[in-house]
Amino acid sequence: MGVFVFLPLVLPLSAWPVARLAELHLHPRTATRLLTAFATVMAVCSTLCLALLMVVGTAQLPGNPLPDGWSDPEVRAAVPYDEIAGKAAIPALVLVLAVCARTLWRHHRIARGARRALTGLPAPSVVVLPEEKPYAYALPGRPRDRVVVTTGLLRGLVPPERRALFAHERAHLTARHHRYLLAVRLAARANPFLGPLRTAVTYTTERWADEDAARSVGSRTVVARAIGKAALLSGADATPASVGTSGFPGFAAFPRSPGFPSAGPVPRRVAALLGPAPVARSWPSVFTSVGLAAWGAAVGTLVSAMSSANSAVTMFLILYAATPL
């Protein structure tokens, strides 16, 4: 096992270059799927390696419930600096599991709160709330998905821009963007080095919905204008007050970024829509900067998976040999 057990903890750094380049050079759909795959695999691998290190650390604690053979010197020798790394992995893994559990709980709590706020209202696919505060969001759920929008936002948009807004939100629901967002959110909680991928996926899902909306309404300019107007109307707060949070983790708001600052996601989305449509391709060419970054991240993900698998098998064999039948 050796030092390979530590590799999955730091290999997410290999995905940092592709996080930014994918936003700029890949089709949003491709970028979202690619970055989510990288983040999910790397997060699982790093968590597995923390668990393996925790076994070594727990076996050293007096009065531990593990078999006596698990504290054998051969087990500890499988991990360099076992006294430090093994014991440090115990609180680290507990923290990771607690933070991920809290994220899932908060995700479901917000979903329940949003659905509860619509209780008693008619159940069409589009719900218009009589509120002056301008916001809209896509709410996945059963028996049907819903698009929620306020009269304050609709009043500020002309009919073509309203169609763009609804097309954008329906695109979030159709592509199940909330699943990608939740996956990268959990990944970033499991390994903070994956934070840039989470930020990138938050942006690429919005761009994905923008492109689908532009194709649906037949005008990229109309969608760009709708995004700009919605940002200006939303001002400093683009989310419903009833939710009590600055954003819907795992859900998609329109627009996701409040206001219309001089730099940031909203201006970048508008600029992208005013340019040519991105070319859809499954994998970037290796002879481009984004292609090199993608291959670097892919290699990092593969090495992470191989290292964690090797460490798991090695630890299993050592523990099996050390544990009396």
ABEGO torsion letter per residue (X at the ends): XEAAAAAAAAAAAAAAAAAAAAAAABBAAAAAAAAAAAAAAAAAAAAAAAAAAAAAAAAABBGBABBAAAABAAAAAABBGAAAAAAAAAAAAAAAAAAAAAAAAAAAAAAAAAAAAABGBBABABBBBBBABBBBBBBBEOABBBBBBBAAAAAABBAAAAAAAAAAAAAAAAAGAAAAAAAAAAAAAABAAAAAAAAAAAAAAAAAAAAAAAAAAGBAAAAAAAAAAAAAAAEABABBAAAGBABBBGBBBOBABBEBBABEAAAAAAAAAABBBBBBBABBBAABAAAAAAAAAAAAAAAAAAAAAAAAAAAAAAAAAABBX
